[in-house]
Amino acid sequence: METILSVLQVIISVIVVFLVLMHSGKDAGLSGAFGVGSGTGPLGGGSMVERNLNRWTIFFAILFILNAIVLLKRPWA
């Protein structure tokens, strides 16, 4: 079980890093290379793609934290 969660943690962390790099910053970052919108809206995301990118980043960040907590508090050890 620990091995499965550890491998899952690595996969999630790679996804989180990729999603964070996709976000546009002051210089549009990598998101400009992939066509992610650079406009601004009421919550910072100008396009539907940007809002979905924000949602996926938050989802995987929470998943990363929860998996880390489960790995730290593993009852089977």
N, C-alpha and C positions, 0 to 999 in steps of 0.2 A: 504494500500500500504506500509506503514511504517513497519507494522508487517511482511509482506512478505520479504521485503528487510533486515530486522533485522535477521530473521531466516536464510535467504540466506547467510548473513554475517557470522553467526556462523558456518554454514556448510562449507563455503569456508575456514574459518580460521582453522577448524579441518583438512581439506584436505591439506592446506599449511603446517601445522605443521607435518603431516604424511609424506608429500613429502620431506620436509627438513630433517627429521630424516632418510629417506631412503638413502640420499646422503652419499657417503663414505668420511670419513675424514682421519686423520692420522692413526687411528686404525681400519679403514674399517667400523666402526659404525654399524647401523642396516642393512645397505645394504648388508653386508657380510652374514648376517643370511638368506637373501632372494635371494642370488645368483646374485646380481647385480655386473657387472664386475668391477674389480679394476684396470684395465690397464689405461694407460694415452695416450692420443692422442694429436693432435694439439690444441684442445680447452678444454682439461682437461678430456673429456669423452673417455674412451678407447673402449667401446662397443656401439652397437646400443641402448642397454637398457639404458646405462648411458646417452647418448645423448637425448633419449626420456624422461628420468626422468628430465633432465635439462629443456627441452622444456615445459613439463607439470608444473614444478615448476614455471617457468617464467610466463606462461599463467595464472595460478591461483593466483600468486602474483599480476599481473596487474589487474585481475578481482577483487581481494580483495581491491586494492587501489581505483579502479573506483567505486565500490559499497560503499566504505566508503565516497567518495566525494559526491555521490548522496545522501547518508543518511545525510550528514552534510549540504548540500545545498538544502534540500527538499523544493520544492516550495509549497507543499500542507499544510505545517504547519503554 
